[in-house]
């Protein structure tokens, strides 16, 4: 029958859907942090006097803004999106998370570099489209796949999806009690001892 496999596929789709919604919410905040800090460091949004601190250094600004967004994203995904899948060792998980995000960051910076340096689109609008729309979009797809595959892949919550943890079977008799509690002990015989035989 196909009911079993179909139910498993339906459950998997539901889990991925819920994770994707939460991942999107965390990512939306990370996106605001990334884009906002990038523009703060490179455009007239800088509140101080004079030029922005990283004016003319767009790639450094992108690395800085993305690093802040990465830290937020790890906290949000570990303790909310994938809380039932998080690893028991936070440091190892963080290192894997950073590694996957570095790849995503390379994707975003590469899109910005191609647009800004190779194609000559140097306006703030072009930088935002290449780095913050195309680059982040491609990086986001990669990160969601990589998080589920390599980072958040331990099911600490038994209610979560994934292979069930083996548990000792609870054997009970018709009385509802364990066998040792429901089996009567012969009078005068201690538990765990056999009655003496009548002769040889």
Secondary structure, 3 states (H helix, E strand, C coil): CCHHHHHHHHHHHHHHHHHHHHHHHHHHHHHHHHHHHHHHHHCCCCCCCCCCCCCCCHHHHHHHHHHHHHHHHHHHHHHHHCCCCCCCCHHHHHHHHHHHHHHHHHHHHHHHHHHHHHCCCCCHHHHHHHHHHHHHHHHHHHHHHHHHHHHCCCCCCCCCCCCCCCCCCCCCCCCCCCHHHHCCCCCCCCCCCCCCCCCC
